[in-house]
Amino acid sequence: MLSPDQLQRAWVDFKVYGSPEARKDLIDHYSYLVKITSGRLGTMLPNGVDREDLVSAGVIGLIKSVDQFDPTRDVKFETYAIALIRGAILEMLREEDWVPRSVREKLKALDRAMVRLESQLGRSPTEQELAEALGTDARDVSDLLVRMTRTNIYSLDDILPSGDSDDPIHFVELIVDESADTGEEVEGKEFRRLLAEAVDKLPDRERLVVALYHFEGLTFKEIGKVLQVSESRVYQLHSQALNRLRHHLCEAGAIPMG
């Protein structure tokens, strides 16, 4: 591990002078972030997923974060890197399509029911109300929420338009990179403003869940302990938050309806 002075010097040597040795030192120094992030995601996945694949994908995210990070901006590298490491791992999982189709369909049905009931009731639906909407019982809904939480790869990145690049856009990159462009119609700076506005409009608990999950790297189970609610309730809050964000961005014309 590098000392604080060595770390600062490594950033200067790499970003100012393009030193490949400094780049390698930075990647080695922050490699622990890959272990932490892949370990946390690994607890949410089925036993059949190879943990070494998670680490390999995470390393790609770490390298990207070191290459793209701007030390002059008011963003902690750890926050930026964890988001890109997680994004790289989730992208790998999406490409391999490890979630069974039946689970995906149940997740979509549950998501639609939560949105519909919240609109009708003007509040978050209870598990019993969700059960009635889905034609099942509350225990099944509770089990489904927990299972969906552990197989969930739904993130803020999923509400971003992909643009013309083959590389996915990650939410945290919009915060750090002022030149980021989310598509032909929307400039990166304006999109960041609209997204920040949408996050500010979230109910307090949903905003806290978004912050803890996407910026602090906590799992749904860990967030549940912080909020003193069940893991399934955290999943529900997270899904509601993303639905609100998507709806706000659609209304603002930042992303297409659909």
C-alpha positions as CSV (number, residue, x, y, z in Angstrom):
1,M,0.0,0.0,0.0
2,L,1.2,3.5,-0.8
3,S,1.5,6.2,1.9
4,P,-0.6,9.3,1.5
5,D,2.3,11.2,0.1
6,Q,3.3,8.4,-2.3
7,L,-0.4,8.1,-3.4
8,Q,-0.6,11.8,-4.2
9,R,2.7,11.6,-6.1
10,A,1.5,8.6,-8.1
11,W,-1.6,10.5,-9.2
12,V,0.6,13.4,-10.3
13,D,3.1,11.1,-12.1
14,F,0.3,9.3,-13.9
15,K,-2.1,12.1,-14.8
16,V,0.5,14.8,-15.5
17,Y,3.4,12.8,-16.8
18,G,1.7,9.7,-18.0
19,S,3.9,7.3,-16.0
20,P,3.0,3.7,-16.6
21,E,4.7,2.7,-13.4
22,A,2.6,5.2,-11.4
23,R,-0.5,3.8,-13.2
24,K,0.4,0.3,-12.1
25,D,1.1,1.5,-8.5
26,L,-2.4,3.1,-8.4
27,I,-4.1,-0.1,-9.7
28,D,-2.2,-2.2,-7.1
29,H,-3.0,0.2,-4.3
30,Y,-6.7,0.2,-4.9
31,S,-7.1,-3.5,-5.8
32,Y,-8.7,-4.1,-2.4
33,L,-11.8,-2.2,-3.8
34,V,-12.3,-5.1,-6.3
35,K,-12.2,-7.7,-3.5
36,I,-14.7,-5.7,-1.4
37,T,-17.1,-5.0,-4.2
38,S,-17.1,-8.4,-5.8
39,G,-17.5,-10.0,-2.3
40,R,-20.6,-7.9,-1.6
41,L,-22.1,-8.7,-5.0
42,G,-21.2,-12.3,-4.6
43,T,-23.4,-12.7,-1.6
44,M,-26.4,-11.7,-3.8
45,L,-25.8,-14.3,-6.5
46,P,-26.5,-18.0,-7.0
47,N,-23.9,-20.5,-6.2
48,G,-23.3,-21.3,-9.9
49,V,-21.7,-17.9,-10.5
50,D,-17.9,-18.1,-10.7
51,R,-16.5,-15.6,-8.1
52,E,-13.3,-15.4,-10.1
53,D,-15.3,-14.0,-13.0
54,L,-16.6,-11.3,-10.7
55,V,-13.1,-10.3,-9.7
56,S,-11.8,-10.3,-13.3
57,A,-14.7,-8.0,-14.4
58,G,-14.1,-5.8,-11.4
59,V,-10.4,-5.4,-12.3
60,I,-11.5,-4.0,-15.6
61,G,-13.7,-1.5,-13.8
62,L,-10.9,-0.5,-11.5
63,I,-8.5,0.0,-14.4
64,K,-11.1,2.2,-16.2
65,S,-11.7,4.2,-13.0
66,V,-7.9,4.9,-12.6
67,D,-7.6,5.9,-16.3
68,Q,-10.6,8.2,-16.3
69,F,-10.6,9.7,-12.8
70,D,-9.8,13.4,-12.4
71,P,-8.1,14.0,-9.1
72,T,-8.9,17.7,-9.3
73,R,-12.6,17.2,-8.9
74,D,-14.4,17.1,-5.6
75,V,-15.2,13.4,-5.7
76,K,-13.5,10.6,-3.7
77,F,-11.7,8.1,-5.9
78,E,-13.1,5.2,-3.8
79,T,-16.7,6.3,-4.5
80,Y,-16.0,6.7,-8.2
81,A,-14.1,3.4,-8.4
82,I,-16.6,1.3,-6.5
83,A,-19.4,2.5,-8.9
84,L,-17.4,1.6,-12.0
85,I,-16.2,-1.8,-10.5
86,R,-19.8,-2.7,-9.6
87,G,-20.9,-1.5,-13.1
88,A,-18.3,-3.7,-14.8
89,I,-19.4,-6.7,-12.8
90,L,-23.1,-6.2,-13.4
91,E,-22.4,-5.7,-17.1
92,M,-20.6,-9.0,-17.3
93,L,-23.6,-10.7,-15.5
94,R,-26.1,-9.1,-17.9
95,E,-24.1,-10.4,-20.9
96,E,-24.1,-13.9,-19.4
97,D,-27.8,-13.6,-18.5
98,W,-27.4,-15.6,-15.3
99,V,-30.9,-14.7,-13.9
100,P,-33.5,-17.3,-15.0
101,R,-36.2,-16.0,-17.3
102,S,-38.9,-16.9,-14.8
103,V,-37.3,-14.7,-12.1
104,R,-37.0,-11.8,-14.5
105,E,-40.7,-12.1,-15.3
106,K,-41.7,-12.2,-11.6
107,L,-39.5,-9.2,-11.0
108,K,-41.2,-7.3,-13.8
109,A,-44.6,-8.2,-12.5
110,L,-43.8,-7.2,-9.0
111,D,-42.3,-3.9,-10.2
112,R,-45.4,-3.1,-12.3
113,A,-47.7,-3.9,-9.3
114,M,-45.7,-1.7,-7.0
115,V,-45.9,1.2,-9.4
116,R,-49.6,0.7,-10.1
117,L,-50.6,0.4,-6.5
118,E,-48.5,3.3,-5.3
119,S,-50.2,5.5,-8.0
120,Q,-53.7,4.3,-6.9
121,L,-53.1,4.4,-3.1
122,G,-50.8,7.5,-2.9
123,R,-48.4,5.5,-0.7
124,S,-46.2,2.5,-0.8
125,P,-48.3,-0.7,-1.0
126,T,-48.1,-3.3,1.8
127,E,-47.0,-6.9,1.1
128,Q,-50.6,-8.0,1.5
129,E,-51.8,-5.5,-1.1
130,L,-49.0,-6.6,-3.4
131,A,-50.0,-10.2,-2.8
132,E,-53.7,-9.5,-3.7
133,A,-52.6,-7.7,-6.9
134,L,-50.4,-10.6,-7.9
135,G,-52.9,-13.3,-6.9
136,T,-50.7,-14.9,-4.3
137,D,-50.2,-14.6,-0.5
138,A,-48.1,-12.2,1.6
139,R,-45.6,-14.8,2.5
140,D,-44.9,-15.6,-1.2
141,V,-44.5,-11.9,-1.9
142,S,-42.1,-11.5,1.1
143,D,-40.1,-14.5,-0.2
144,L,-40.1,-13.1,-3.7
145,L,-38.9,-9.7,-2.6
146,V,-36.0,-11.3,-0.7
147,R,-35.1,-13.5,-3.7
148,M,-35.4,-10.6,-6.1
149,T,-33.1,-8.6,-3.8
150,R,-30.5,-11.2,-4.0
151,T,-30.7,-11.5,-7.8
152,N,-31.2,-7.9,-8.4
153,I,-29.0,-6.1,-10.9
154,Y,-31.3,-3.1,-11.3
155,S,-29.3,0.1,-10.9
156,L,-29.2,3.7,-11.7
157,D,-27.2,2.9,-14.7
158,D,-30.2,1.1,-16.2
159,I,-32.1,4.4,-16.5
160,L,-29.4,6.1,-18.5
161,P,-29.6,6.2,-22.3
162,S,-26.7,4.3,-23.8
163,G,-25.8,6.9,-26.5
164,D,-23.8,5.9,-29.6
165,S,-20.9,4.3,-27.8
166,D,-20.5,0.6,-27.2
167,D,-19.4,1.3,-23.6
168,P,-22.3,1.6,-21.1
169,I,-22.7,5.0,-19.4
170,H,-22.4,4.8,-15.6
171,F,-24.2,7.2,-13.3
172,V,-21.2,8.2,-11.3
173,E,-19.3,9.1,-14.5
174,L,-21.8,11.9,-15.2
175,I,-20.8,13.4,-11.8
176,V,-17.1,13.3,-12.4
177,D,-16.9,14.0,-16.2
178,E,-18.4,17.3,-17.2
179,S,-18.0,16.4,-20.8
180,A,-20.1,13.3,-20.5
181,D,-22.9,13.1,-23.1
182,T,-25.8,10.8,-22.6
183,G,-27.0,10.9,-26.2
184,E,-27.5,13.1,-29.3
185,E,-30.3,15.2,-27.8
186,V,-29.1,15.7,-24.2
187,E,-25.8,17.3,-23.1
188,G,-24.1,15.8,-20.1
189,K,-24.3,18.9,-18.0
190,E,-28.0,19.3,-18.5
191,F,-28.6,15.6,-17.8
192,R,-26.7,15.9,-14.5
193,R,-28.8,18.9,-13.5
194,L,-32.1,17.0,-14.2
195,L,-30.9,13.9,-12.5
196,A,-29.8,15.8,-9.4
197,E,-33.2,17.5,-9.4
198,A,-34.9,14.2,-9.6
199,V,-32.9,12.7,-6.7
200,D,-33.7,15.8,-4.6
201,K,-37.4,15.2,-5.1
202,L,-37.2,11.6,-3.8
203,P,-38.8,10.9,-0.4
204,D,-36.2,10.9,2.4
205,R,-35.9,7.2,2.8
206,E,-35.7,6.5,-0.9
207,R,-33.0,9.1,-1.3
208,L,-31.1,7.6,1.6
209,V,-31.3,4.1,0.0
210,V,-30.0,5.5,-3.3
211,A,-27.1,7.2,-1.5
212,L,-26.1,4.2,0.6
213,Y,-26.4,1.7,-2.3
214,H,-24.9,3.6,-5.2
215,F,-22.4,5.8,-3.4
216,E,-21.4,4.1,-0.2
217,G,-21.5,0.6,-1.6
218,L,-23.7,-1.0,1.0
219,T,-25.8,-4.1,0.3
220,F,-29.6,-4.1,0.7
221,K,-29.1,-6.2,3.8
222,E,-26.7,-3.7,5.3
223,I,-29.0,-0.8,4.4
224,G,-31.9,-2.7,6.1
225,K,-29.9,-2.7,9.3
226,V,-29.2,1.0,9.0
227,L,-32.9,1.8,8.5
228,Q,-34.1,-1.0,10.8
229,V,-36.3,-2.5,8.1
230,S,-36.3,-5.8,6.3
231,E,-34.1,-6.5,3.3
232,S,-37.2,-6.9,1.1
233,R,-38.4,-3.4,2.2
234,V,-35.1,-1.9,1.1
235,Y,-35.5,-3.6,-2.3
236,Q,-39.0,-2.0,-2.5
237,L,-37.7,1.4,-1.6
238,H,-34.9,1.1,-4.1
239,S,-37.2,0.0,-6.9
240,Q,-39.6,2.9,-6.1
241,A,-36.8,5.4,-6.2
242,L,-35.6,4.3,-9.6
243,N,-39.1,4.3,-11.0
244,R,-39.5,7.9,-9.7
245,L,-36.2,8.9,-11.2
246,R,-37.1,7.3,-14.6
247,H,-40.5,9.0,-14.6
248,H,-39.0,12.4,-13.8
249,L,-36.4,12.1,-16.5
250,C,-39.0,11.0,-19.0
251,E,-41.2,14.0,-18.2
252,A,-38.2,16.3,-18.6
253,G,-37.4,14.7,-22.0
254,A,-34.0,13.5,-20.8
255,I,-34.7,9.9,-21.7
256,P,-37.3,8.3,-24.0
257,M,-40.6,7.1,-22.7
258,G,-41.0,3.3,-22.4
